[in-house]
Every structure is written in C-alpha cells, then in structure tokens.
Amino acid sequence: MSTLETAEHPEGLRRIVIDPLSRVEGHGKVTLLMDDQHQVLQARLHIVEFRGFERFIQGRPYWELPVLVQRLCGICPVSHHLAAAKAVDQLVGVDTLTPTAEKLRRLLHLGQILQSHALHFFHLSSPDLLFGFGSDLQRRNIVGVLEAYPKIAMQGVTLRKYGQEVIRVITGKRVHGTGALPGGMNKSLTIEDIRYLREGIQEAVRFAQGAVELSKTLFQTHREQHASFALIHSNFMSLIRDDGALDLYHGGLRVKDAQGGMLLDHVDYRTYTDLIREEVRPWTYMKFPYLIALGKEAGWYRVGPLARINNASFIDTPLAEAARKEFMLEGAGGPVQSTLAFHWARMIEALHAAEGIERDLQDGDLMGPDLLVQGEKRFEGIGVIEAPRGTLFHHYVINEDDLVVKANLIVSTTSNNQAMNESIRQVAATYLHGQEPHEGLLNHLEVAIRAYDPCLSCATHALGKMPLELEILNEEGALINRFKRSA
C-alpha cells in the first residue's frame, strides 16, 4: 500500500480538494492532505453520489431490467442493457440465442464501444494530451480542440455519431432505446437499415485508423513523461473468447498478473462470487473489488481497454490486430502497465469495433425473422459483458412471482477503484511533493483518473457505511432535531 494512504494526524494538515472532478461522467472529488512543507501525506479519490440501483430494482419484475438498468448511465446504457439481458436470458432458461438475435446484440455493442471510446478520447481526454497537462485552463477543453485542431475534433464527432447511429437503427433511439428481450431481440434489421449503415462505415474505419495513429504518436512522442505517468503495476482481468481472441460481448474470464503470468483462464463468469469479493470503505460510496485468492493487498486488478489488449491472444479484425502487435512491443514481452496507454488501447478497440461493424453488415442473418428462444424458468441469472470501461457484472435472483429479490452489480469503474487511487498517489508523490499546489499541477491528478474513463455514477452502490446526518425542520425552517451517524 502506498505511503500516501494514511495520515496519522489529519487535524494538523492542510486539506486540498478538487471538487468536482471535470471531464468525467458522474460526480467525484480528490482530497490531499499536506503538511507545512508541502509534503503530500494522503491522496484519495472519493465518490460522493449514491444511486443505489441494486436496492431499488428489488421488487421489480425481471423482464423490466434490461430497460430499467440502462438508466444507470447516459454514456454506456447499451452495456447495462445487454449485461442485464444476458442475465435475464438465464432467468427464462436460455443459454444460446438464435443467430439473428446474437448478431444483432453484438452489432449493437460494437456501436456502443465505438461511440463511447470516441467520446472519451476526443472530447474528454484529448485536451490534456494535445495541449499539455498544465496548459491554460481556458484552452484545455473540447472548444479549444475545435479551434486548434478542427480536423481531429470533427473526426471524433463523426466517429461518435456513427456509433450512435448504429445504436439508433437497432434500438430506435441513440440513448435508452429498446432492443434486447428475455431470450432474444425485439426486431431485426431491414435492407434499408443495412444500406444506410454501410454508407458511413468506410469513413468510420478510416477515422478510427487515424485515431490509433494519433494516440500512438502522442504516447511515443512524449514517452519519457507518458510511460511513467501515474505508473502502477497490476493484475488484469477481462473476458476472452474460447480461442483467446478479444471478445467484447461474451467469453470466459482471464486474469493475468503484473508480469503477464496466467492466474485464471477461460473461467465461467457465473462463478464470479467464488473469485471476487468487494470491500467497503467509509470515505467513498464506491466499493473495492479484489481477487479472493490473492487477498485485499495483492488482489486488486484493472479492467478496460488496457486489460483487454494485454489479455487478448489476438484480435480477429486485421487492422486492429496489427495495431495490437505494435502496442504490445511497449511491454517488452510483458503487459503494458503505463496508465496513459489506456488511450492507445482504447483507440485500438475503437478500430476493432469499426472493422467489426463493417464485417457484420455483410451478414444476412441481421435481417432474419427468428428472434426469440424460450426455455424453462430459473431463479438466478448472471450476465457479464465487456463495457467500454471494462468487465461489467449483472447478477439477479428472482422469486416465484418473477420479482427481483437480490441484485448485485460490479461495474467496470468499481473494479478500477483501487487502481485509480494508486495512480493518483503516484502522481501526487511525483509532481506535488514539495510544491505549492496550483490548478495546472492539480490537473495532473485528474489526467490520471480520466485515463480510466471512469463512469462514477454507474459505480456507486455501497450502502450503510457512509456518514449520515439527518436534520428535522419545522414549517418555518427552524431546526428541531439532528441525528448523526458516523462511519
């Protein structure tokens, strides 16, 4: 554990707060405790909002879940939609979908990956990478990118728009549409849908190639800083296809250690409760998952694009596979551990998504009439998918009345919680020790967090551990009583 983790006498220290974190989805803050010599003694990422989806979906009929849980997020609703759908498939006794339903879901998810990755890289992270971490705040935003790099900015807009159009064509809406049903999908595509999506796919592939080159160039041009920035060494977890290929929709769990050694491989994700445990801490609403076999101290891991590219034996689309091979050279035979390499890995996945869409649009099964499969009712379902930010778990238990009695979600950002905290401690130790904090320096901490593309609102599910203060007021607004519970 980092020496910045605890401070013995916080009452005598200066407290620096970054609140709110900018250019991330959701609400969070970073706190630093510094002594009078500007030595950083503690650095923490706090998630300060609580949404509690695990609780308030209890009592709802299971067939509502795919539509209900996507309200967790406006950026990655499709990922929650499909993870829930995979769990609900099991509740209706379905393990294998029709070819049309399976391929529609996969195409839908590739659209999600493409639009989310484009949004994060071009809109949220490129201002730091193009202008510098401590550059002028007034310039360090998407408007600044549009003014200084209009071609790059518009390529990002175009990529995201195309991904959203894939989602709209399949589900009827760009955000919070409907598509997946228990055991399948609600409609197939028409020939007009296919023709429309084919019109823009070659441009999307070309722009995705450019994004890979840009992210690679930014990393390699500034390798001295970027390779070591927020550098930590971690385990990596992701889904993997039966043959070891990158698979964003389905597969078994693969976990590699920091040296690239195989800890788990092709493990059925429905056994995740035997592999992963979640720890609750009193200063944040976000839990801390870890691998049970390795324990709390050594068992934390990273998920997301960096984990998936490190774990994949290959990618089954040619341009992305060539990019993966070049990327892996950065690891010199082992995993690439650089936190800022997330951006490069993310764009390789965006390229894979664009190539995958182009390939899938040639498949006539997308227009097939056979959409649903039925089976015998079960009482437990676990759906896992690779969301843009990483491995996403949805676990539901229902009763005889088809109502949810238990729900557990392990969201991608939750799995990266310990890693994000470790990364900001490394940044604090490297850049802030002995320095008077100012906006440019403090933005370095946000750069480290943004590399993980966190979705903070998705990840807030801990209950009952945070401090709580309740005030009772009369009709004039005067305080009648106050109740306080500490952590």
Buried (B, 14 or more C-beta within 10 A) or exposed (E): EBEBEEBEEEEEBEEBEBEBBEBBBBBBBBBBBBEEEEBBBBBBBBBBBEBEBBEEBBEBEBBEBBBBBBBBBEBBBBBBBBBBBBBBBBBBBBEEBBEBBBBBBBBBBBBBBBBBBBBBBBBBBBBBBBBBBBBEEEBBBBEBBBEEBEEBBBBBBBBBBBBBBBBBBBBEEBBBBBBBBBBBBBBBBEEEBBEEBEEBBEBBBBBBBBBBEBBBEBBEEBEEEBBEBBBBEBBBBBBBBEEBBBBBBBBBBBBBBBEBEEBBEBBEBBEBEEBBBBBBBEBBBBBBBBBEEBEBEBBBBBBBBBBBBBBBEBBBBEBBBBBBEEBBEBBEEBBBBBBBBBBBBBBBBBBBBBBBBBBBBEBEBBBBEEBBBEBEEBBEBBBBBBBBBBBBBBBBBBEEEBEBEEBBBBBBBBBBBBBBBBBBBBBBBEBBBEEEBEEBBBBBBBBBBBBBBBBBBBBBBBEEBBEEEEEEEEEEEEEEEEEEEEE
